[in-house]
């Protein structure tokens, strides 16, 4: 791995890192959204077969992992490492959801930016030849996340239009050193930025500065422009955060934002019930990236994309203690390899 600039890791030389297969499991509302047909497995009941929301999320994670392994034609015993995250305390969605796989495991946490952190770590392991295959994934569930960060759904708290709906689902990818149609070539590691936002209903505003900073850092490190990418997707800023990140990028002189989109805007239709400003959650970016954006690449519509997942670094305790909500964003570059 070569570091370019201060924040970017270059995997494009030496041992390559490729996407061997992906698996996606989508909740009821996500399955009914505009990207629903792109997901591998659709839930008819967000409770799944579990007696609790948390058990349901663990089942989703396990199902997405199973699908990813099948699509990659890899057995879990052939994996060198698991890297994953969720929004539950002590990462129980990841650890308990994948405990059936006897593989060394690394739990990570950057809130809703965790999927790109996981992809960066998995890619680093493969590129440095410390492993040949890594499984990376995240999950979230609207009812587990509300209980963790705000109010239980049973409480029936009224939400403002700035709120976002936590995506129910899981997205998992198997990374490998064996060439495939999609290669991971760069990772840009984000910084923690705090603009003083305190409301847990304003996550788009809390995360937008971090997204703008990471995207700008990536372009500065690589010497690229926004127009060098067919698509630049932030993780889950929603409609309000998307407007803010465009304004922040314009202030940095990055005005070619025509290819800029957001996973939180793409996963729901605004006519769907209680989606407010759009989607969020650990599964938001992984579902849209693995279920939609990579398929656009395989279809030849995108050749190179930049995905900058975004996370709001709050907890129930920090919110109750009136702390502000810092944001973080990590970015990954996917490139299509013709002839594969």
Protein Blocks (a to p, Z undefined) as FASTA:
>chain_A
ZZehjlbccfkgcjddddfbdcddddfklmmmmklmmpmbdcfbfnlmafbfklmmmmmm
mmmmmmmmmmnopafklpcbdcdddfbehhlmmmmmmmmpccddddddehjmlmmmmmmm
mmmmmmnopafbdcddddddfklmmmmmmccfklopacdfkbccddeddddddddfbdcf
bdcfbdcddddddehiabfklmmmmmmmmmmmmmmmmmmmnopafklpfbdcdfblojml
mmmmmmmmmmnopablmlgccfklmmpcfkbghklnocedjklmmmmmmmmmmmmmmnop
afbdcdddddddddfklmmnopacddddddddddddehZZ
